[in-house]
Amino acid sequence: MRVILTPSTLPPPALAELKQWLGITTATDDAPLTGLLAAALDTCEAFTGSLPIEAECEEVLSTRPERHQFWHTLATRPVQAIASVETIAADGTRTTLAPGSWEADLDADGTGRLRLPLPGAESRVAVRFTAGLAPEWDALPEALRHGVVRLAAHQHRERDGNGAAPLPPASVAALWRPWRRMRLK
């Protein structure tokens, strides 16, 4: 379970790129267009398996006794830094673990992993971390950024259509495919 604590903000150039793509010159539709860009970023993450723009996140992990010696893997990628780990008691209270009491490992592919101390009565921990491919919109790889703009434009044009087509469209998927992370289960 992931929660984005500090979401990335879309700067004016992102909206400007979308408006240019659509040929819109007024500010009347700025709010819905910004919403479409945010949705397109979410779709990009779902398709590629990587959070496009850095954000501060939190994931809650289970610390079952049989897993205490194993590494716990965060679902969000790519992890840039792990900031803190808190135990969560049954009543919901949290206690921060000292940095030396847990081990972190960041793999080259962006996978964040933790080895936790022996569990006590707590069966869950909250891990706070920063994840994302790029620190801001302008640093996002061109193919990903262009795909986000194209998807948002596609959704804007199809807003009055008679049914949902599969997302992303083939033209966007072709841009994102090199960034797609495939995982075997």
N, C-alpha and C positions, 0 to 999 in steps of 0.2 A: 504494500500500500504506500503510494507516494503522494506527498503533498508538496506543492511548490510554495515555499514560504515567501520568497521575494521573486516575483516573476520578472522576466525581462520586459523592457518597454520597447515598443516599436518607435523608432525615431521618425521624424518627418520625411526623411528620404525614402523610407519604405512605402509610405502612403503616396508620395510623389511618383515613385516608380509604377505603382499600380494605376494611379490616375492617368499617367502618361500612356500606359499600355491600353487603357480603356478609352482614352481621348476625352477625359472629363476635366473640365477647367474650373468648375465651381466647387465651393466647400460644402454644398448642401448634403452630399452623401458621405462625408468624411467618417462619421461614426459607424455606419454600416460597413463601409469599406475596411475600416480598421478591424472590425469584428471578423470580416472575411479573411483578412491577413492572419489574425490570431488563429482562426480555425484551420487555415492552410498550414500554418506552422505545426499545429497539433497533428494534422494528417501527415505532414513530412516526418514527424517523429515516429508515428505509427508505422509508416512505410519503411523508413530507413533503420529504425531501431536505435536512433541517436537523437538526443535533445539538440535542436539546432542552435539556439542561442542560450548562453549561460544563464543559470538561475540558481538561487539557493533553494535546496530541496531537503525534504526529510522523508525517510522510509522507516517503517516499523518492521522489525525482523523478529521471528520466533527464536527463543533460546532454549529449545527443548534439551533436557539433560543428555540425551544420546548424541547430540550434535555439538557439545561444548568444545570438543577438541578440533572440530572442523572449521574451515573457512566459511563464512557467510557471505554470499555474493549479493551486491546491490543490483536491482533490476534496471535502474536508470544508467544510461551511458551517454557520452564518455564522462567519467568522474574526473574532475580536475583536482579536488582536495577534499579530504574528510576533516570536518571541523570538530565534531564532538559526538559522544555517545552517551545516552541516558538510559538507565533502566526504568521500566514502567511497572509499578506495583499493581496488584489486582484492583486497588481502589483508584487507579489512574495517576497517583502521585509519581513524580519523576525525580531521579537522583542522577546527577552527572557523574560519570566514571572518570577517574583520574586518567590523563593521557597515557601514562605508562602501564595502565592495567589492561589495555587492549592493543592489538597489533593491526595495522592497516597495510594494504598492499594495493598499489595502482598499477595494473598491467598496461603494456604498451597499446593495447586495443581499447583502453578506456574503462576496462572493468575495474570496479572498486570492490575490494574484499576486506573482511574483518575477521579476526580471531578474537573471541571474547573470553573473559575469565569464566571460571566455573559458575554456573547459574545458581542463584539463591532461590528465594521464593518467587522472584520475578521471572516471568516466562517470555517477556518481550523487551526489546530495546528500540529506542528511537535514534537513528543515525542522521546527523545533519551534515550536508556536504554541498559542494558546488559542482554542477555538471553542465556540459554543453560543448558543442563543437567550436563555437566562436564567441568571443566576449560581447560582440555587438553585431547589428545588422550588416554594417559595411564590411566586416571581417568574415562574414559567412561565405563559403565557397560559391563562386558565380553560378554554377549549375543548380545548387540548392536554392539560392536566392531567386534565380529566374524561375525555377519550378514553383516556388511559393507564390510569386506574383502571377504566373500563368494560371495556377489553380484558383487563386482568389478571383481573377478575372473571369475564369470559366464559371465559377459559382455565381458571380454577379450577373453574367449573361444568361445563365440558366435559371435564375430565381423564379421566373414565372412558368417554367417548364412543367410538363405533365408527369413527372416521375424522376426518381433519382437514378442517375447512371452510376456505375461503379467508380469509386474514387481510388486513386487519382486517375485522370484520363491518360491514355497511352503516351501522349506527348510529354506529360509531366513525369510519368513513371520512367520514361527513357532518360530524362535528366537526372532523376534521383537514383536509378538502379545502381550506378557505380558506388554509391554510398550506402547501399542496403546491407545490413548485417543479417546474415542467415544463421539460425541456431538450430541444431539438432536436439531433439528431446528424447 
